[in-house]
Amino acid sequence: MKVIVITGASDGIGAEMARQLAHAHGSAVALVLAARNEQLLMEVAGQCEALGAQALVVPTDVTVQDQCIRLTDKAVERFGRIDALLNNAGRSAHALFEEVADLGWYEELMRINLWGSVWCTHAALPHLKASKGSIVAVSSIVGLVGVPGRTAYAATKFAMTGFFETLRMELKRAGVSVTTAYPGVVATRIRVRGFNAEGKPAGVSKLKEDDAMSVEECARLIIEGMNRREREVVMTLKAKVGRFLKLVAPGMVEDMALAAVKDDAKPH
Ligand SMILES: NC(=O)c1ccc[n+]([C@@H]2O[C@H](COP(=O)([O-])OP(=O)(O)OC[C@H]3O[C@@H](n4cnc5c(N)ncnc54)[C@H](OP(=O)(O)O)[C@@H]3O)[C@@H](O)[C@H]2O)c1
């Protein structure tokens, strides 16, 4: 039986990855579901169990290192092993840097997106080495290309990109794969929940959402990348082209990034 730990499993991409893994593997998989909202986690666990999988809910705030350690401990205590860790918990943010008076939430965002992933990975690593397992890091296209209004979010996601790129090389000989996923705009509530300039939930998205990818497709692509032990999952043609264009025509990529932002959220 494969044991898969998913952070940010109470909603959005994480919850959908749990359901898809349960659907694909049934009783051959045990899912360890982590996030802060226990009630939502229980609902996702019920959906996975209805598909035949085992599920363990571990309420976890990834900004607290002890809770990340406890997550690994609970998984191993119950199932005896860990085959995959999906570092998916994350929060969004959108604000022009000059409009931010108090930078406290910049640090908080780094604790969620970067440190939460680092702490969970550090705790689970001995078990992942023992199983020659897989690590997944859900970064973002904003972890490859900056977007106006996203200094805080881009910093956390570029940091994830660099951390996991390096870790991939360090773990190559140990047989642990590291897959970094770079979703573009996916139809979840992440931007509505993200920090605004005052460090409060934004309540609205400041990106154009018309071409958003479905959460089902995004989850499927990440799982496929993990199963194939791919280095990276770059999801859209725009992201694939943008990444290489950045090397030869960075000005064009800046124009593309600005075009993704709603008019009322563009720099003045
Ligand atoms: N949606 C997109 O367009 C998009 C694009 C690129 C990258 N991503 C990345 O994809 C990942 C999932 O995003 P999503 O769109 O699925 O967002 P979402 O629907 O808002 O879900 C975010 C998940 O993270 C959890 N979370 C937030 N803060 C946490 C904390 N301190 N400790 C533990 N869990 C926490 C939330 O659960 P609780 O509130 O219950 O803790 C929730 O389960 C994130 O890393 C995000 O940056 C998303």
The ligand as a MOL file (V3000), in Angstrom:
LIG
                    3D

  0  0  0     0  0            999 V3000
M  V30 BEGIN CTAB
M  V30 COUNTS 48 52 0 0 0
M  V30 BEGIN ATOM
M  V30 1 N -5.1680 28.1660 -7.9780 0
M  V30 2 C -4.2020 28.6730 -8.7030 0
M  V30 3 O -4.4470 29.4150 -9.6840 0
M  V30 4 C -2.7540 28.3520 -8.3900 0
M  V30 5 C -1.7910 28.7500 -9.3280 0
M  V30 6 C -0.4610 28.4710 -9.0710 0
M  V30 7 C -0.0880 27.8230 -7.9220 0
M  V30 8 N -1.0580 27.4580 -7.0040 0 CHG=1
M  V30 9 C -0.6330 26.7950 -5.7800 0
M  V30 10 O -1.3790 25.6140 -5.6010 0
M  V30 11 C -1.4740 25.3240 -4.2060 0
M  V30 12 C -2.9240 25.0320 -3.8550 0
M  V30 13 O -3.6810 26.1800 -4.1510 0
M  V30 14 P -5.2710 26.1670 -4.3780 0
M  V30 15 O -5.5330 26.9820 -5.5680 0
M  V30 16 O -5.7770 24.8040 -4.2820 0 CHG=-1
M  V30 17 O -5.7130 27.0490 -3.1190 0
M  V30 18 P -6.9400 26.9100 -2.0830 0
M  V30 19 O -8.1270 26.3330 -2.7570 0
M  V30 20 O -7.0490 28.2270 -1.4080 0
M  V30 21 O -6.3750 25.8170 -1.0660 0
M  V30 22 C -5.2400 26.1220 -0.2980 0
M  V30 23 C -5.0230 24.9840 0.6840 0
M  V30 24 O -3.8860 25.3200 1.5070 0
M  V30 25 C -4.2720 25.2000 2.8600 0
M  V30 26 N -3.5180 26.1110 3.7200 0
M  V30 27 C -3.4720 27.4620 3.6660 0
M  V30 28 N -2.7340 27.9330 4.6720 0
M  V30 29 C -2.3120 26.8550 5.3850 0
M  V30 30 C -1.5420 26.6880 6.5460 0
M  V30 31 N -1.0130 27.7310 7.2100 0
M  V30 32 N -1.3150 25.4350 7.0080 0
M  V30 33 C -1.8280 24.3650 6.3680 0
M  V30 34 N -2.5660 24.4580 5.2630 0
M  V30 35 C -2.8130 25.6940 4.7810 0
M  V30 36 C -5.7720 25.4760 2.8880 0
M  V30 37 O -6.4020 24.8460 3.9850 0
M  V30 38 P -6.8040 25.5040 5.3980 0
M  V30 39 O -7.3190 26.8790 5.1220 0
M  V30 40 O -7.8270 24.5290 5.8990 0
M  V30 41 O -5.5490 25.4880 6.2120 0
M  V30 42 C -6.2080 24.7910 1.5990 0
M  V30 43 O -6.4090 23.4170 1.8200 0
M  V30 44 C -0.8980 26.5500 -3.4780 0
M  V30 45 O 0.4250 26.2680 -3.0790 0
M  V30 46 C -0.9080 27.6200 -4.5380 0
M  V30 47 O 0.0600 28.6130 -4.3150 0
M  V30 48 C -2.3880 27.6950 -7.2320 0
M  V30 END ATOM
M  V30 BEGIN BOND
M  V30 1 1 1 2
M  V30 2 2 2 3
M  V30 3 1 2 4
M  V30 4 1 4 5
M  V30 5 2 4 48
M  V30 6 2 5 6
M  V30 7 1 6 7
M  V30 8 2 7 8
M  V30 9 1 8 9
M  V30 10 1 8 48
M  V30 11 1 9 10
M  V30 12 1 9 46
M  V30 13 1 10 11
M  V30 14 1 11 12
M  V30 15 1 11 44
M  V30 16 1 12 13
M  V30 17 1 13 14
M  V30 18 2 14 15
M  V30 19 1 14 16
M  V30 20 1 14 17
M  V30 21 1 17 18
M  V30 22 2 18 19
M  V30 23 1 18 20
M  V30 24 1 18 21
M  V30 25 1 21 22
M  V30 26 1 22 23
M  V30 27 1 23 24
M  V30 28 1 23 42
M  V30 29 1 24 25
M  V30 30 1 25 26
M  V30 31 1 25 36
M  V30 32 1 26 27
M  V30 33 1 26 35
M  V30 34 2 27 28
M  V30 35 1 28 29
M  V30 36 1 29 30
M  V30 37 2 29 35
M  V30 38 1 30 31
M  V30 39 2 30 32
M  V30 40 1 32 33
M  V30 41 2 33 34
M  V30 42 1 34 35
M  V30 43 1 36 37
M  V30 44 1 36 42
M  V30 45 1 37 38
M  V30 46 2 38 39
M  V30 47 1 38 40
M  V30 48 1 38 41
M  V30 49 1 42 43
M  V30 50 1 44 45
M  V30 51 1 44 46
M  V30 52 1 46 47
M  V30 END BOND
M  V30 END CTAB
M  END
